[in-house]
Amino acid sequence: MITIDQISLKDKRVLVRVDFNVPLNDALEITDDTRIVATLPTIEKILRDGGSAVLMSHLGRPKAGPENTFSLQHIVKHLSTCLGREVQFASDCIGEEAFRSSSNLKPGQVLLLENLRFYTQEENGDRDFAAKLAKHGDVYVNDAFGTAHRAHASTAIIAEFFPGQKAFGYVMAKEIENVGKVLNSVEKPVTAIIGGAKVSSKLTIIENLLPKVDHLIIGGGMAYTFAKARGGKIGSSLVEDDLLDKASEILVKAKAQSVEIHLPVDSLNADAFSNDANTEVTDIMAIKDGWMGLDVGPKTSILFREVILKSKVILWNGPVGVFEMPRFSQGTKELGAAIVDATESGSFSLVGGGDSVAAAKQFNLDEKVSYVSTGGGAMLEYLEGTVLPGIAAILD
């Protein structure tokens, strides 16, 4: 794996694909700078080694050309503060003004280009657009794992214009390394926790993980599809009836591969999808008509904790309940606490996927686990075994 540590950066303009797709409030202020902070070590390495940095990113989903709401101009001030130096801004990502700005950069200077997605050619993977972007740098660095699963101009196509002068930044390198610790672990047992609403969204991940794990914990809305497949009564709980056979098939496959699957044994149910609903705990196989399961019950939390504490490697992808509602957050909170306890005892823990990362942050657990992925969709596709275009482009 080639990183910026293996490439000479002195007196080079380093074109870096970063992921500054950060949330902004109505006043266009950054509300979570996690992705910006994550890429600072890469930028600082470039500057420390005597190079200059040209940063390119997307922000949001602009519909038709430039929109002020999605301008990266709103990032400049905060980025300057984070780096402790002025960040220049180009009001376009291509064009004469932008090229002039990047050409005039001196070692130690930073330039941020305007939103790549103001051009439809970015998402279309247009080669001519990639060629224009490539004029901004002597070296290309991809440090945007969150977009590595997209074959966009700035992530997959552009790398071909930098033969021998392309590398991964530290964010990308860490993501690849830490996911690899789960997928290629020699330490046992390995436990994967797969939660979330639907089996359909996690089916490929589960099938890809079965040969690599010893324990598979299944929670969240998807657990009720498994419960029904096993003959349970699940009331009005979320279920994918077209995947009942597939759920049964997964249970058979897991047994054949000596993987222990751990499903909830009890469920916290509600008579409405509301934080103010009436609730009761029942066996997950015996939920009354008109009631829906919205969190795991206390017996399940104890069982999941026992599995987690004896694990050497832990992957957490998805909550086990509707954690956004306080009444139904306890299961996810206790799951996260068990992962933290295992980590403190020497286990490696990886949290990945938007909802599980959000839950870890909500319960102040994100700094107590081994690694939190910034990847979102890219992380999920990587776990599915997909070759990500943004990674393949650097390795070619």
Secondary structure, DSSP 4 states (H G I P E B T S, - for coil): --BGGGS--TT-EEEEE------B-TTS-BS--HHHHHHHHHHHHHHHTT-EEEEE---S--SSS--GGG-THHHHHHHHHHHTS-EEEESSSSSHHHHHHHHT--TT-EEEE--GGGSHHHHTT-HHHHHHHHTT-SEEEE--GGGTTS--IIIIIGGGGSTT-EEE-HHHHHHHHHHHHHHT--SS-EEEEE-SS-STTTHHHHHHHTTT-SEEEE-STHHHHHHHHTT-EETT----GGGHHHHHHHHHHHHHTTPEEE--SEEEEESSSSTTS-EEEEETTEEPTT-EEEEE-HHHHHHHHHHHHT-SEEEEES-SS-TTSGGG-HHHHHHHHHHHHHHHTT-EEEE-SHHHHHHHHHTT-TTSSSEE-S-THHHHHHHTT---HHHHHHH-
